């Protein structure tokens, strides 16, 4: 299971977010660990298994799966309460006109001391793929912070293949 540290885009004021994933058959088991959970707004009005557009406008955890054989990729957003959003793209930020909606499952959120841990099972869409894990965290004042394994130089953009 690859373990990654997600670093904040700018400035680097906060501790890294630890995450890991493994591919199990046609699914990804994904885990995020957010230290200093009391720093972040991890409340969400949506319930587990709700399909919600716009989760990235607040705290959410993300998986991008990039097809290694084409420009296609998918994006998953998971809220701290288990609501999710899924989209397929045919190219950079170009949404497919039609795609099969997939469902996140086996969601768990755990507060371990002051660490907030999210675990979820997400279906894979491609046989040969590269995965990028990211997260957006909102503080009590409503400011968003962007965490990724690697960031482009000019701005936070999780849709770029960077690994």
C-alpha positions as CSV (number, residue, x, y, z in Angstrom):
1,X,0.0,0.0,0.0
2,X,1.7,3.2,-1.1
3,X,2.0,5.8,1.7
4,X,2.1,9.5,0.8
5,X,2.4,12.8,2.6
6,X,0.2,15.5,1.2
7,X,1.7,18.9,1.5
8,X,-0.2,22.2,1.5
9,X,0.1,24.3,-1.7
10,X,1.0,27.7,-0.2
11,X,2.1,28.7,2.3
12,X,3.4,25.6,4.1
13,X,1.8,26.4,7.5
14,X,0.2,23.1,8.4
15,X,1.5,19.6,9.0
16,X,1.3,17.1,6.1
17,X,-1.8,15.0,5.7
18,X,-0.9,11.2,5.7
19,X,-2.7,9.0,3.2
20,X,-2.4,5.6,1.5
21,X,-4.2,3.5,-0.9
22,X,-4.2,0.0,-2.3
23,X,-5.9,-1.7,-5.2
24,X,-8.0,-4.7,-4.2
25,X,-9.4,-6.3,-7.4
26,X,-11.4,-3.6,-9.1
27,X,-11.5,-1.2,-6.1
28,X,-9.2,1.2,-4.2
29,X,-9.1,1.1,-0.4
30,X,-8.2,4.7,0.5
31,X,-7.2,6.2,3.9
32,X,-6.5,9.8,4.9
33,X,-5.2,10.9,8.3
34,X,-5.6,14.6,9.2
35,X,-3.6,15.7,12.2
36,X,-4.8,18.5,14.5
37,X,-8.4,17.8,13.5
38,X,-9.6,20.7,15.7
39,X,-7.9,23.1,13.2
40,X,-10.3,22.2,10.5
41,X,-14.0,22.5,9.7
42,X,-14.8,18.8,9.3
43,X,-18.6,19.1,9.8
44,X,-20.8,18.6,6.8
45,X,-24.5,18.9,6.3
46,X,-24.6,16.0,3.9
47,X,-25.1,12.4,5.0
48,X,-23.2,9.2,4.2
49,X,-23.9,8.0,0.6
50,X,-25.4,11.3,-0.5
51,X,-24.3,12.3,-4.1
52,X,-23.4,16.0,-3.8
53,X,-22.0,18.4,-6.4
54,X,-19.5,21.0,-5.0
55,X,-17.9,19.1,-2.2
56,X,-14.6,20.6,-3.2
57,X,-15.9,24.0,-2.0
58,X,-15.4,22.7,1.6
59,X,-13.3,20.1,3.3
60,X,-13.1,16.9,1.2
61,X,-10.8,14.1,0.3
62,X,-10.1,13.3,-3.3
63,X,-8.8,10.5,-5.5
64,X,-8.0,11.0,-9.2
65,X,-7.5,7.9,-11.3
66,X,-5.7,8.7,-14.6
67,X,-6.0,6.1,-17.4
68,X,-2.4,5.3,-18.6
69,X,-3.7,4.4,-22.1
70,X,-5.6,7.7,-22.9
71,X,-6.3,11.2,-21.6
72,X,-9.3,9.9,-19.6
73,X,-9.5,10.2,-15.9
74,X,-12.0,10.1,-13.0
75,X,-12.4,12.3,-9.9
76,X,-13.8,11.2,-6.6
77,X,-14.6,13.7,-3.8
78,X,-15.6,12.3,-0.3
79,X,-16.8,14.6,2.4
80,X,-15.9,14.1,6.1
81,X,-19.4,12.6,6.6
82,X,-19.3,10.2,3.6
83,X,-21.2,12.2,1.0
84,X,-19.5,11.8,-2.3
85,X,-19.2,13.1,-5.9
86,X,-17.9,11.3,-8.9
87,X,-17.2,12.4,-12.5
88,X,-15.5,11.0,-15.6
89,X,-13.4,13.2,-17.8
90,X,-12.4,12.5,-21.4
91,X,-9.5,15.0,-21.2
92,X,-8.2,17.8,-19.0
93,X,-11.3,19.2,-17.2
94,X,-13.5,18.1,-20.1
95,X,-16.4,16.2,-18.6
96,X,-17.7,13.1,-20.5
97,X,-21.2,13.7,-21.9
98,X,-22.4,10.3,-20.6
99,X,-20.9,8.1,-18.0
100,X,-22.0,5.4,-15.6
101,X,-22.4,6.8,-12.0
102,X,-20.4,4.8,-9.5
103,X,-20.9,4.6,-5.8
104,X,-18.4,4.9,-2.9
105,X,-18.8,2.3,-0.2
106,X,-17.5,1.1,3.1
107,X,-17.0,4.6,4.4
108,X,-15.6,5.1,7.9
109,X,-14.7,8.3,9.8
110,X,-12.8,8.0,13.1
111,X,-11.6,10.6,15.5
112,X,-8.4,9.1,17.1
113,X,-7.2,11.6,19.7
114,X,-6.9,14.7,17.6
115,X,-6.4,12.8,14.3
116,X,-9.3,12.6,11.9
117,X,-9.2,9.4,9.8
118,X,-11.3,8.7,6.8
119,X,-11.4,5.3,5.1
120,X,-13.4,4.5,2.0
121,X,-13.6,1.9,-0.8
122,X,-13.8,3.4,-4.4
123,X,-14.4,1.4,-7.6
124,X,-11.6,1.6,-10.2
125,X,-12.5,2.6,-13.7
126,X,-9.4,1.7,-15.6
127,X,-7.3,-1.5,-15.9
128,X,-4.0,0.5,-16.1
129,X,-4.1,3.7,-14.1
130,X,-2.1,6.1,-12.0
131,X,-3.7,7.4,-8.8
132,X,-3.3,10.8,-7.2
133,X,-4.7,11.5,-3.7
134,X,-5.4,15.1,-2.6
135,X,-7.5,16.9,-0.1
136,X,-9.1,20.3,0.5
137,X,-9.4,21.4,4.1
138,X,-11.5,24.4,5.3
139,X,-10.6,26.2,8.5
140,X,-13.0,27.8,10.9
141,X,-12.8,31.1,9.1
142,X,-13.9,29.4,5.8
143,X,-10.4,29.6,4.1
144,X,-9.6,26.6,1.9
145,X,-6.2,24.9,2.0
146,X,-5.1,22.5,-0.8
147,X,-3.0,19.4,0.0
148,X,-1.4,17.2,-2.6
149,X,1.6,14.9,-3.0
150,X,3.0,17.3,-5.6
151,X,1.8,20.7,-6.8
152,X,2.3,22.6,-10.1
153,X,4.3,25.7,-9.6
154,X,1.7,28.3,-10.5
155,X,-1.5,27.2,-8.7
156,X,-3.1,24.2,-7.0
157,X,-4.7,22.1,-9.8
158,X,-5.5,18.5,-8.9
159,X,-6.6,17.7,-12.5
160,X,-3.0,17.7,-13.8
161,X,-1.1,14.4,-14.0
162,X,1.9,15.1,-11.8
163,X,3.2,11.7,-10.7
